[in-house]
Amino acid sequence: MGCDGIWEQWDNDEMVKWVYEKLGDKPEQADLGQITTDLLHSQISPDIQKTEGKGCDNMSTILIVLKK
Protein backbone atom coordinates (compact mmCIF):
# COMPACT_ATOMS: atom_id res chain seq x y z
CA MET A 1 0.00 0.00 0.00
CA GLY A 2 1.29 3.46 -0.70
CA CYS A 3 0.39 7.05 -1.39
CA ASP A 4 0.19 8.42 -4.91
CA GLY A 5 3.85 9.52 -4.95
CA ILE A 6 5.18 5.97 -5.27
CA TRP A 7 3.00 5.21 -8.30
CA GLU A 8 4.41 8.00 -10.47
CA GLN A 9 7.16 5.95 -12.10
CA TRP A 10 5.96 2.33 -12.01
CA ASP A 11 2.56 0.87 -12.78
CA ASN A 12 0.90 -1.80 -10.61
CA ASP A 13 2.45 -4.72 -12.49
CA GLU A 14 5.97 -3.31 -12.24
CA MET A 15 5.54 -2.59 -8.54
CA VAL A 16 4.17 -6.06 -7.76
CA LYS A 17 6.95 -7.76 -9.74
CA TRP A 18 9.62 -5.73 -7.95
CA VAL A 19 8.18 -6.48 -4.49
CA TYR A 20 7.80 -10.21 -5.19
CA GLU A 21 11.42 -10.39 -6.33
CA LYS A 22 12.52 -8.72 -3.08
CA LEU A 23 10.34 -11.01 -0.92
CA GLY A 24 11.93 -14.11 -2.40
CA ASP A 25 10.87 -17.67 -1.62
CA LYS A 26 10.24 -17.04 2.07
CA PRO A 27 8.28 -13.79 2.45
CA GLU A 28 7.66 -14.48 6.14
CA GLN A 29 11.42 -14.13 6.70
CA ALA A 30 11.92 -11.06 4.52
CA ASP A 31 13.00 -7.75 6.05
CA LEU A 32 9.89 -5.73 5.19
CA GLY A 33 11.40 -2.52 6.56
CA GLN A 34 14.41 -2.82 4.26
CA ILE A 35 12.22 -3.66 1.27
CA THR A 36 10.05 -0.57 1.81
CA THR A 37 13.16 1.58 2.30
CA ASP A 38 14.65 0.24 -0.93
CA LEU A 39 11.34 0.79 -2.71
CA LEU A 40 11.15 4.43 -1.66
CA HIS A 41 14.79 5.02 -2.59
CA SER A 42 14.18 3.49 -6.02
CA GLN A 43 11.36 5.96 -6.66
CA ILE A 44 13.22 9.16 -5.77
CA SER A 45 14.12 11.18 -8.82
CA PRO A 46 17.85 11.19 -9.55
CA ASP A 47 17.40 14.25 -11.79
CA ILE A 48 14.26 16.39 -11.52
CA GLN A 49 14.62 17.78 -15.04
CA LYS A 50 15.07 14.36 -16.67
CA THR A 51 12.08 12.85 -14.84
CA GLU A 52 10.03 16.04 -15.28
CA GLY A 53 9.29 16.12 -11.57
CA LYS A 54 8.33 12.47 -11.23
CA GLY A 55 9.84 11.06 -8.07
CA CYS A 56 9.67 14.39 -6.26
CA ASP A 57 6.25 13.96 -4.65
CA ASN A 58 5.97 13.00 -1.00
CA MET A 59 6.03 9.22 -0.63
CA SER A 60 4.93 6.80 2.04
CA THR A 61 4.31 3.08 1.89
CA ILE A 62 3.59 0.04 3.99
CA LEU A 63 4.24 -3.54 2.96
CA ILE A 64 1.88 -6.17 4.34
CA VAL A 65 2.48 -9.91 3.98
CA LEU A 66 -0.69 -11.91 4.54
CA LYS A 67 -0.34 -15.39 5.97
CA LYS A 68 -2.45 -18.18 4.52
C-alpha positions in Angstrom: 0.0 0.0 0.0 1.3 3.5 -0.7 0.4 7.1 -1.4 0.2 8.4 -4.9 3.9 9.5 -5.0 5.2 6.0 -5.3 3.0 5.2 -8.3 4.4 8.0 -10.5 7.2 6.0 -12.1 6.0 2.3 -12.0 2.6 0.9 -12.8 0.9 -1.8 -10.6 2.4 -4.7 -12.5 6.0 -3.3 -12.2 5.5 -2.6 -8.5 4.2 -6.1 -7.8 6.9 -7.8 -9.7 9.6 -5.7 -7.9 8.2 -6.5 -4.5 7.8 -10.2 -5.2 11.4 -10.4 -6.3 12.5 -8.7 -3.1 10.3 -11.0 -0.9 11.9 -14.1 -2.4 10.9 -17.7 -1.6 10.2 -17.0 2.1 8.3 -13.8 2.5 7.7 -14.5 6.1 11.4 -14.1 6.7 11.9 -11.1 4.5 13.0 -7.8 6.0 9.9 -5.7 5.2 11.4 -2.5 6.6 14.4 -2.8 4.3 12.2 -3.7 1.3 10.0 -0.6 1.8 13.2 1.6 2.3 14.6 0.2 -0.9 11.3 0.8 -2.7 11.2 4.4 -1.7 14.8 5.0 -2.6 14.2 3.5 -6.0 11.4 6.0 -6.7 13.2 9.2 -5.8 14.1 11.2 -8.8 17.8 11.2 -9.6 17.4 14.2 -11.8 14.3 16.4 -11.5 14.6 17.8 -15.0 15.1 14.4 -16.7 12.1 12.9 -14.8 10.0 16.0 -15.3 9.3 16.1 -11.6 8.3 12.5 -11.2 9.8 11.1 -8.1 9.7 14.4 -6.3 6.3 14.0 -4.6 6.0 13.0 -1.0 6.0 9.2 -0.6 4.9 6.8 2.0 4.3 3.1 1.9 3.6 0.0 4.0 4.2 -3.5 3.0 1.9 -6.2 4.3 2.5 -9.9 4.0 -0.7 -11.9 4.5 -0.3 -15.4 6.0 -2.4 -18.2 4.5 
